[in-house]
Amino acid sequence: MIPVELCFVVSALLFVIGFFGFVTRRNLIAMLISIEFILNAVDINFAAFNKLLYPQGTEGLFFAVFEIGVSAAETAVAIAIIMNVYHHFKNTDAKQIENMKY
């Protein structure tokens, strides 16, 4: 069995990598991948806290599965928006989105 503490360490590492990637990248696809890292860290935390607090329960696992579905829908919408931005500007740089309102 994997210790719960190791799950928390992996989750914290994924969260830090995702946050750092989101803050430092300007490419929309890289930013989306960074958000997915953060959401995967949340999924690991749901499962780890479920195992730690309620070893016989499955509520945390259901929350994780629900969040995976929400994450998939969010990714589909984000990729559609990024494709539309690329079609209009021929670039996926985040600075280009600021010019869309003009």
N, CA, C and O atoms as a MOPAC input file, in Angstrom:
PM7 MOZYME 1SCF
protein

 N      0.83500 1    -1.18900 1     0.00000 1
 C      0.00000 1     0.00000 1     0.00000 1
 C      0.88100 1     1.25500 1     0.00000 1
 O      1.94800 1     1.29200 1     0.61400 1
 N      0.41100 1     2.25100 1    -0.69100 1
 C      1.11300 1     3.53200 1    -0.76400 1
 C      0.72900 1     4.35500 1     0.46000 1
 O     -0.45700 1     4.50700 1     0.75600 1
 N      1.73200 1     4.89300 1     1.18300 1
 C      1.38600 1     5.71500 1     2.35300 1
 C      0.67200 1     7.00700 1     1.93700 1
 O      0.93600 1     7.55900 1     0.86900 1
 N     -0.22400 1     7.46900 1     2.79100 1
 C     -1.00400 1     8.66900 1     2.49600 1
 C     -0.09700 1     9.89400 1     2.41300 1
 O     -0.35400 1    10.80400 1     1.62600 1
 N      0.95100 1     9.92000 1     3.21400 1
 C      1.86500 1    11.05800 1     3.20600 1
 C      2.53000 1    11.22000 1     1.84500 1
 O      2.76100 1    12.34100 1     1.39400 1
 N      2.83700 1    10.10700 1     1.19600 1
 C      3.43600 1    10.16600 1    -0.13300 1
 C      2.44000 1    10.74400 1    -1.14200 1
 O      2.83000 1    11.47900 1    -2.04900 1
 N      1.17600 1    10.41800 1    -0.98600 1
 C      0.14800 1    11.00300 1    -1.85500 1
 C      0.07900 1    12.51500 1    -1.67800 1
 O     -0.08000 1    13.24900 1    -2.65300 1
 N      0.19800 1    12.98300 1    -0.43800 1
 C      0.18200 1    14.42600 1    -0.19800 1
 C      1.40600 1    15.10300 1    -0.79500 1
 O      1.30300 1    16.21100 1    -1.32200 1
 N      2.55400 1    14.45800 1    -0.71900 1
 C      3.77600 1    15.01800 1    -1.29900 1
 C      3.65400 1    15.10700 1    -2.81600 1
 O      3.99400 1    16.13200 1    -3.40700 1
 N      3.17600 1    14.05000 1    -3.44200 1
 C      2.99600 1    14.05400 1    -4.90100 1
 C      1.97400 1    15.11300 1    -5.29900 1
 O      2.15800 1    15.81400 1    -6.29400 1
 N      0.90600 1    15.23000 1    -4.53000 1
 C     -0.11300 1    16.22500 1    -4.83000 1
 C      0.44700 1    17.64300 1    -4.70300 1
 O      0.18500 1    18.49400 1    -5.55300 1
 N      1.20700 1    17.89100 1    -3.65400 1
 C      1.80900 1    19.22000 1    -3.48900 1
 C      2.78800 1    19.52000 1    -4.61600 1
 O      2.84600 1    20.64900 1    -5.10400 1
 N      3.55400 1    18.52200 1    -5.02900 1
 C      4.50000 1    18.70400 1    -6.12700 1
 C      3.77000 1    19.02000 1    -7.43400 1
 O      4.18100 1    19.91400 1    -8.17300 1
 N      2.70200 1    18.29600 1    -7.71600 1
 C      1.90600 1    18.57500 1    -8.91700 1
 C      1.30000 1    19.97100 1    -8.87300 1
 O      1.26700 1    20.67000 1    -9.88500 1
 N      0.82800 1    20.37300 1    -7.71200 1
 C      0.23400 1    21.69900 1    -7.57700 1
 C      1.26300 1    22.79200 1    -7.81800 1
 O      0.98300 1    23.76500 1    -8.51800 1
 N      2.45000 1    22.64000 1    -7.24400 1
 C      3.49900 1    23.64100 1    -7.42000 1
 C      3.94500 1    23.71200 1    -8.87800 1
 O      4.14300 1    24.80300 1    -9.41200 1
 N      4.10300 1    22.55700 1    -9.52400 1
 C      4.48800 1    22.54200 1   -10.93600 1
 C      3.41100 1    23.21600 1   -11.77900 1
 O      3.72900 1    24.00400 1   -12.66900 1
 N      2.14400 1    22.91700 1   -11.51000 1
 C      1.05500 1    23.53200 1   -12.25700 1
 C      0.96200 1    25.03200 1   -12.03900 1
 O      0.75000 1    25.78700 1   -12.98800 1
 N      1.11600 1    25.46200 1   -10.80900 1
 C      1.04600 1    26.89900 1   -10.50900 1
 C      2.20800 1    27.64200 1   -11.15400 1
 O      2.02000 1    28.70500 1   -11.74500 1
 N      3.40600 1    27.08300 1   -11.04100 1
 C      4.58800 1    27.70500 1   -11.64900 1
 C      4.44100 1    27.76300 1   -13.16700 1
 O      4.77400 1    28.77400 1   -13.78700 1
 N      3.94900 1    26.69000 1   -13.76200 1
 C      3.74500 1    26.67600 1   -15.20100 1
 C      2.70700 1    27.67900 1   -15.65400 1
 O      2.87200 1    28.31500 1   -16.69500 1
 N      1.64300 1    27.82900 1   -14.88800 1
 C      0.59600 1    28.78000 1   -15.25900 1
 C      1.08200 1    30.21900 1   -15.16400 1
 O      0.74200 1    31.05300 1   -16.00300 1
 N      1.87600 1    30.50400 1   -14.14300 1
 C      2.34800 1    31.86800 1   -13.93800 1
 C      3.42800 1    32.24900 1   -14.94900 1
 O      3.47900 1    33.39500 1   -15.39400 1
 N      4.28800 1    31.30500 1   -15.31300 1
 C      5.42500 1    31.65300 1   -16.15700 1
 C      5.16800 1    31.49200 1   -17.65000 1
 O      5.85500 1    32.14000 1   -18.44000 1
 N      4.24400 1    30.68800 1   -18.07000 1
 C      4.02100 1    30.44900 1   -19.49800 1
 C      3.07700 1    31.48100 1   -20.09300 1
 O      2.19500 1    31.99700 1   -19.40700 1
 N      3.26400 1    31.77500 1   -21.35800 1
 C      2.37800 1    32.67300 1   -22.08700 1
 C      1.62900 1    31.96200 1   -23.19200 1
 O      0.71700 1    32.54200 1   -23.78100 1
 N      1.98300 1    30.73000 1   -23.49100 1
 C      1.29100 1    29.94600 1   -24.50600 1
 C      0.00700 1    29.38800 1   -23.88800 1
 O      0.03500 1    28.84600 1   -22.78300 1
 N     -1.10200 1    29.51700 1   -24.58800 1
 C     -2.38900 1    29.09500 1   -24.03000 1
 C     -2.46000 1    27.59200 1   -23.79400 1
 O     -3.06300 1    27.15400 1   -22.81300 1
 N     -1.85900 1    26.79600 1   -24.66800 1
 C     -1.87100 1    25.34200 1   -24.47800 1
 C     -1.05900 1    24.96200 1   -23.23900 1
 O     -1.47800 1    24.10200 1   -22.46300 1
 N      0.09900 1    25.59700 1   -23.05200 1
 C      0.91700 1    25.31500 1   -21.86300 1
 C      0.18300 1    25.73500 1   -20.59000 1
 O      0.28400 1    25.06500 1   -19.56300 1
 N     -0.54600 1    26.83200 1   -20.65700 1
 C     -1.31900 1    27.26500 1   -19.49000 1
 C     -2.44000 1    26.27700 1   -19.18200 1
 O     -2.73000 1    26.01100 1   -18.01500 1
 N     -3.06900 1    25.73700 1   -20.21600 1
 C     -4.11900 1    24.73800 1   -20.02800 1
 C     -3.55600 1    23.46600 1   -19.39600 1
 O     -4.17500 1    22.88700 1   -18.50400 1
 N     -2.39900 1    23.04000 1   -19.85200 1
 C     -1.76400 1    21.85900 1   -19.26700 1
 C     -1.42200 1    22.10900 1   -17.80500 1
 O     -1.54900 1    21.20400 1   -16.97900 1
 N     -0.99400 1    23.31500 1   -17.47500 1
 C     -0.68900 1    23.64800 1   -16.08600 1
 C     -1.93900 1    23.60300 1   -15.21500 1
 O     -1.88600 1    23.15300 1   -14.07000 1
 N     -3.05000 1    24.06500 1   -15.75000 1
 C     -4.31500 1    23.97300 1   -15.00100 1
 C     -4.69900 1    22.51800 1   -14.78300 1
 O     -5.22000 1    22.16200 1   -13.72500 1
 N     -4.44800 1    21.68500 1   -15.76600 1
 C     -4.74200 1    20.25600 1   -15.61100 1
 C     -3.87300 1    19.62700 1   -14.52600 1
 O     -4.34000 1    18.75300 1   -13.79500 1
 N     -2.61900 1    20.05500 1   -14.40900 1
 C     -1.76900 1    19.57600 1   -13.31300 1
 C     -2.37800 1    19.94500 1   -11.96500 1
 O     -2.39700 1    19.12700 1   -11.04600 1
 N     -2.86900 1    21.15900 1   -11.84900 1
 C     -3.47600 1    21.59900 1   -10.58900 1
 C     -4.72600 1    20.76700 1   -10.28300 1
 O     -4.93500 1    20.35800 1    -9.14100 1
 N     -5.54500 1    20.52000 1   -11.29000 1
 C     -6.75100 1    19.72700 1   -11.06000 1
 C     -6.42200 1    18.27000 1   -10.72600 1
 O     -7.14000 1    17.64200 1    -9.94800 1
 N     -5.35400 1    17.72900 1   -11.29700 1
 C     -4.93100 1    16.37600 1   -10.91900 1
 C     -4.43100 1    16.33400 1    -9.48200 1
 O     -4.61700 1    15.33200 1    -8.79100 1
 N     -3.80200 1    17.40800 1    -9.02700 1
 C     -3.39500 1    17.47300 1    -7.61800 1
 C     -4.61800 1    17.45100 1    -6.70500 1
 O     -4.58900 1    16.83800 1    -5.63800 1
 N     -5.67900 1    18.11200 1    -7.12000 1
 C     -6.92600 1    18.09800 1    -6.34700 1
 C     -7.51200 1    16.68800 1    -6.30300 1
 O     -7.99100 1    16.24600 1    -5.25900 1
 N     -7.47400 1    15.98800 1    -7.42500 1
 C     -7.98600 1    14.61000 1    -7.45600 1
 C     -7.21500 1    13.70700 1    -6.50400 1
 O     -7.81100 1    12.89800 1    -5.79300 1
 N     -5.91500 1    13.83800 1    -6.48900 1
 C     -5.09700 1    13.02400 1    -5.58300 1
 C     -5.42300 1    13.35900 1    -4.13500 1
 O     -5.46500 1    12.47000 1    -3.28500 1
 N     -5.65400 1    14.64300 1    -3.84800 1
 C     -6.01400 1    15.03100 1    -2.48400 1
 C     -7.36900 1    14.46800 1    -2.07900 1
 O     -7.53900 1    14.03000 1    -0.94100 1
 N     -8.33400 1    14.47100 1    -2.99300 1
 C     -9.63700 1    13.87300 1    -2.68100 1
 C     -9.47000 1    12.41400 1    -2.27600 1
 O    -10.01600 1    11.98000 1    -1.26100 1
 N     -8.72800 1    11.67000 1    -3.05500 1
 C     -8.54900 1    10.24600 1    -2.76900 1
 C     -7.73900 1    10.03400 1    -1.48900 1
 O     -8.05000 1     9.13800 1    -0.70500 1
 N     -6.71000 1    10.84500 1    -1.27200 1
 C     -5.86200 1    10.66300 1    -0.08600 1
 C     -6.61700 1    11.02300 1     1.19200 1
 O     -6.52900 1    10.29900 1     2.18400 1
 N     -7.35200 1    12.12400 1     1.18200 1
 C     -8.11700 1    12.48700 1     2.37300 1
 C     -9.23300 1    11.48900 1     2.64000 1
 O     -9.56800 1    11.23300 1     3.79700 1
 N     -9.81200 1    10.92400 1     1.59300 1
 C    -10.81200 1     9.88600 1     1.78900 1
 C    -10.19700 1     8.68000 1     2.48900 1
 O    -10.78700 1     8.12200 1     3.41400 1
 N     -9.00900 1     8.28300 1     2.04200 1
 C     -8.35200 1     7.13000 1     2.66100 1
 C     -7.92500 1     7.43000 1     4.09400 1
 O     -7.97600 1     6.55100 1     4.95300 1
 N     -7.50500 1     8.66300 1     4.35600 1
 C     -7.03500 1     9.03400 1     5.68400 1
 C     -8.18700 1     9.16900 1     6.68000 1
 O     -8.10600 1     8.65000 1     7.79400 1
 N     -9.24600 1     9.85600 1     6.29200 1
 C    -10.32400 1    10.15800 1     7.23100 1
 C    -11.41200 1     9.09400 1     7.27900 1
 O    -11.93400 1     8.78900 1     8.35100 1
 N    -11.75800 1     8.52600 1     6.13000 1
 C    -12.81700 1     7.52900 1     6.04500 1
 C    -12.31900 1     6.33600 1     5.23400 1
 O    -12.62400 1     6.23000 1     4.04600 1
 N    -11.55800 1     5.43800 1     5.85700 1
 C    -10.95900 1     4.33600 1     5.08900 1
 C    -11.98300 1     3.41300 1     4.42200 1
 O    -11.68400 1     2.81500 1     3.38900 1
 N    -13.16300 1     3.29000 1     4.98600 1
 C    -14.17300 1     2.41000 1     4.40200 1
 C    -15.11100 1     3.13500 1     3.44500 1
 O    -15.87700 1     2.48900 1     2.72900 1
 N    -15.06500 1     4.46000 1     3.42100 1
 C    -15.97300 1     5.23000 1     2.57400 1
 C    -15.41200 1     5.45500 1     1.18100 1
 O    -14.22800 1     5.24500 1     0.92000 1
 N    -16.28900 1     5.88500 1     0.30500 1
 C    -15.87100 1     6.14300 1    -1.07200 1
 C    -16.26300 1     7.54200 1    -1.54800 1
 O    -16.25800 1     7.80100 1    -2.75100 1
 N    -16.60200 1     8.44300 1    -0.63200 1
 C    -17.04300 1     9.77400 1    -1.02900 1
 C    -15.94500 1    10.54000 1    -1.75300 1
 O    -16.21000 1    11.20400 1    -2.75500 1
 N    -14.72800 1    10.45600 1    -1.26100 1
 C    -13.61300 1    11.16300 1    -1.89300 1
 C    -13.34100 1    10.66000 1    -3.29000 1
 O    -12.97900 1    11.43300 1    -4.17600 1
 N    -13.51300 1     9.37100 1    -3.48900 1
 C    -13.30800 1     8.81500 1    -4.82500 1
 C    -14.39600 1     9.27700 1    -5.78600 1
 O    -14.12500 1     9.53100 1    -6.96000 1
 N    -15.63400 1     9.38500 1    -5.28700 1
 C    -16.71200 1     9.89600 1    -6.13300 1
 C    -16.47800 1    11.36000 1    -6.49500 1
 O    -16.72800 1    11.77300 1    -7.62700 1
 N    -15.99500 1    12.14400 1    -5.52300 1
 C    -15.65000 1    13.53200 1    -5.82400 1
 C    -14.54800 1    13.60000 1    -6.87600 1
 O    -14.60200 1    14.43800 1    -7.77600 1
 N    -13.55900 1    12.73400 1    -6.77100 1
 C    -12.46100 1    12.72000 1    -7.74800 1
 C    -12.97000 1    12.36300 1    -9.13800 1
 O    -12.56900 1    12.98600 1   -10.12000 1
 N    -13.84400 1    11.37100 1    -9.23300 1
 C    -14.38400 1    10.98000 1   -10.53500 1
 C    -15.24200 1    12.10800 1   -11.11300 1
 O    -15.17700 1    12.38200 1   -12.31100 1
 N    -16.04400 1    12.76000 1   -10.26900 1
 C    -16.84200 1    13.89500 1   -10.73000 1
 C    -15.94500 1    15.02000 1   -11.22300 1
 O    -16.23500 1    15.64700 1   -12.24200 1
 N    -14.85800 1    15.28000 1   -10.50700 1
 C    -13.94100 1    16.34600 1   -10.89000 1
 C    -13.21000 1    16.01200 1   -12.18200 1
 O    -12.89400 1    16.91300 1   -12.95900 1
 N    -12.94000 1    14.75800 1   -12.42200 1
 C    -12.31400 1    14.35200 1   -13.68700 1
 C    -13.26700 1    14.65700 1   -14.84500 1
 O    -12.83000 1    15.10800 1   -15.90400 1
 N    -14.54600 1    14.41700 1   -14.65200 1
 C    -15.52900 1    14.75100 1   -15.68500 1
 C    -15.62100 1    16.25100 1   -15.92600 1
 O    -15.69600 1    16.69400 1   -17.07300 1
 N    -15.61600 1    17.03000 1   -14.86000 1
 C    -15.63400 1    18.48800 1   -14.99400 1
 C    -14.36400 1    18.96600 1   -15.69000 1
 O    -14.40900 1    19.87600 1   -16.51800 1
 N    -13.24400 1    18.35900 1   -15.35500 1
 C    -11.96500 1    18.71400 1   -15.97300 1
 C    -11.97200 1    18.40600 1   -17.46400 1
 O    -11.43700 1    19.18200 1   -18.25600 1
 N    -12.56000 1    17.30500 1   -17.85200 1
 C    -12.63100 1    16.95500 1   -19.27800 1
 C    -13.50200 1    17.95300 1   -20.03300 1
 O    -13.15900 1    18.36100 1   -21.14200 1
 N    -14.61300 1    18.34200 1   -19.44600 1
 C    -15.47700 1    19.33700 1   -20.09300 1
 C    -14.77700 1    20.68800 1   -20.18600 1
 O    -14.87500 1    21.37500 1   -21.20300 1
 N    -14.08600 1    21.05900 1   -19.14500 1
 C    -13.34800 1    22.32900 1   -19.14500 1
 C    -12.26800 1    22.32100 1   -20.20700 1
 O    -12.04800 1    23.33100 1   -20.87600 1
 N    -11.59300 1    21.19800 1   -20.37100 1
 C    -10.54400 1    21.09600 1   -21.38000 1
 C    -11.12300 1    21.19500 1   -22.78100 1
 O    -10.53600 1    21.84700 1   -23.64400 1
 N    -12.24700 1    20.57100 1   -23.02000 1
 C    -12.87000 1    20.63200 1   -24.34500 1
 C    -13.27300 1    22.06200 1   -24.69500 1
 O    -13.05000 1    22.51100 1   -25.81900 1
 N    -13.85900 1    22.77000 1   -23.75100 1
 C    -14.25300 1    24.15500 1   -23.99700 1
 C    -13.02400 1    25.03500 1   -24.20000 1
 O    -13.01000 1    25.88500 1   -25.09100 1
 N    -11.99300 1    24.83700 1   -23.37800 1
 C    -10.78600 1    25.64400 1   -23.49800 1
 C    -10.08600 1    25.41500 1   -24.83400 1
 O     -9.60900 1    26.36900 1   -25.44900 1
 N    -10.01800 1    24.17900 1   -25.28600 1
 C     -9.37900 1    23.90300 1   -26.57400 1
 C    -10.19000 1    24.52600 1   -27.70800 1
 O     -9.60700 1    25.01300 1   -28.67600 1
 N    -11.51100 1    24.52100 1   -27.61000 1
 C    -12.33300 1    25.17500 1   -28.63600 1
 C    -12.06600 1    26.67900 1   -28.66700 1
 O    -11.97900 1    27.27400 1   -29.74100 1
 N    -11.93700 1    27.28500 1   -27.50400 1
 C    -11.63400 1    28.71900 1   -27.44600 1
 C    -10.24100 1    28.98600 1   -28.00600 1
 O    -10.05000 1    29.94300 1   -28.75600 1
 N     -9.26900 1    28.15400 1   -27.65100 1
 C     -7.90300 1    28.34300 1   -28.15200 1
 C     -7.86000 1    28.18400 1   -29.66900 1
 O     -7.15000 1    28.92600 1   -30.34700 1
 N     -8.60500 1    27.23300 1   -30.20200 1
 C     -8.64300 1    27.07000 1   -31.66100 1
 C     -9.25500 1    28.29400 1   -32.33200 1
 O     -8.80300 1    28.70700 1   -33.40100 1
 N    -10.26500 1    28.86900 1   -31.72300 1
 C    -10.87600 1    30.08300 1   -32.26900 1
 C     -9.90900 1    31.25800 1   -32.20700 1
 O     -9.83500 1    32.04400 1   -33.15200 1
 N     -9.17800 1    31.39000 1   -31.12900 1
 C     -8.17100 1    32.44600 1   -31.00700 1
 C     -7.08000 1    32.24300 1   -32.04900 1
 O     -6.64100 1    33.20500 1   -32.67900 1
 N     -6.64300 1    31.01500 1   -32.23600 1
 C     -5.60100 1    30.74600 1   -33.23700 1
 C     -6.11100 1    31.04700 1   -34.65200 1
 O     -5.36600 1    31.56100 1   -35.48600 1
 N     -7.36800 1    30.72900 1   -34.91600 1
 C     -7.94200 1    31.00200 1   -36.23000 1
 C     -7.97900 1    32.50500 1   -36.50800 1
 O     -7.77600 1    32.94500 1   -37.63900 1
 N     -8.23900 1    33.27300 1   -35.47100 1
 C     -8.35200 1    34.72200 1   -35.64300 1
 C     -6.99700 1    35.41500 1   -35.66400 1
 O     -6.78400 1    36.30300 1   -36.49000 1
 N     -6.06600 1    35.03400 1   -34.77300 1
 C     -4.79300 1    35.73700 1   -34.62600 1
 C     -3.58700 1    34.99600 1   -35.18900 1
 O     -2.50900 1    35.57900 1   -35.30700 1
 N     -3.74700 1    33.71600 1   -35.54100 1
 C     -2.63600 1    32.88000 1   -36.02000 1
 C     -1.50700 1    32.78200 1   -34.99300 1
 O     -0.33500 1    32.66500 1   -35.35000 1
 N     -1.87500 1    32.83100 1   -33.73400 1
 C     -0.91100 1    32.77000 1   -32.63900 1
 C     -1.65700 1    32.32700 1   -31.37700 1
 O     -2.83900 1    32.63200 1   -31.21800 1
 N     -0.97300 1    31.60900 1   -30.47900 1
 C     -1.60000 1    31.19100 1   -29.22200 1
 C     -0.94400 1    31.86200 1   -28.02500 1
 O     -0.91100 1    31.30000 1   -26.93100 1
 N     -0.42800 1    33.05500 1   -28.23500 1
 C      0.18800 1    33.80300 1   -27.14400 1
 C     -0.91100 1    34.47500 1   -26.32500 1
 O     -1.87200 1    35.00100 1   -26.88700 1
 N     -0.77300 1    34.46000 1   -25.01000 1
 C     -1.80300 1    35.01000 1   -24.13800 1
 C     -1.91800 1    36.52600 1   -24.27200 1
 O     -2.97900 1    37.08300 1   -23.99100 1
 N     -0.86400 1    37.19900 1   -24.69000 1
 C     -0.92400 1    38.64300 1   -24.87400 1
 C     -1.87700 1    39.03700 1   -26.00800 1
 O     -2.42700 1    40.13900 1   -26.00300 1
 N     -2.06900 1    38.14000 1   -26.97500 1
 C     -2.94700 1    38.44700 1   -28.09300 1
 C     -4.40100 1    38.54000 1   -27.67400 1
 O     -5.18900 1    39.21700 1   -28.33500 1
 N     -4.77000 1    37.88500 1   -26.60700 1
 C     -6.17900 1    37.90100 1   -26.15800 1
 C     -6.55900 1    39.28200 1   -25.63400 1
 O     -7.72200 1    39.67800 1   -25.72000 1
 N     -5.60100 1    40.00900 1   -25.09800 1
 C     -5.89400 1    41.35100 1   -24.61900 1
 C     -6.37600 1    42.25900 1   -25.74000 1
 O     -7.11600 1    43.21200 1   -25.49500 1
 N     -5.96400 1    41.96900 1   -26.95600 1
 C     -6.35800 1    42.79800 1   -28.09500 1
 C     -7.71000 1    42.42100 1   -28.66400 1
 O     -8.18800 1    43.09600 1   -29.57600 1
 N     -8.34900 1    41.37100 1   -28.16700 1
 C     -9.62300 1    40.92700 1   -28.73400 1
 C    -10.74800 1    41.91000 1   -28.45800 1
 O    -11.70400 1    41.97200 1   -29.23100 1
 N    -10.66400 1    42.67000 1   -27.39300 1
 C    -11.76200 1    43.56500 1   -27.05200 1
 C    -11.77800 1    44.83100 1   -27.90200 1
 O    -12.75400 1    45.58000 1   -27.86300 1
 N    -10.72700 1    45.08400 1   -28.66200 1
 C    -10.66500 1    46.31000 1   -29.47400 1
 C    -11.04700 1    46.03300 1   -30.88600 1
 O    -11.05300 1    46.94300 1   -31.71400 1

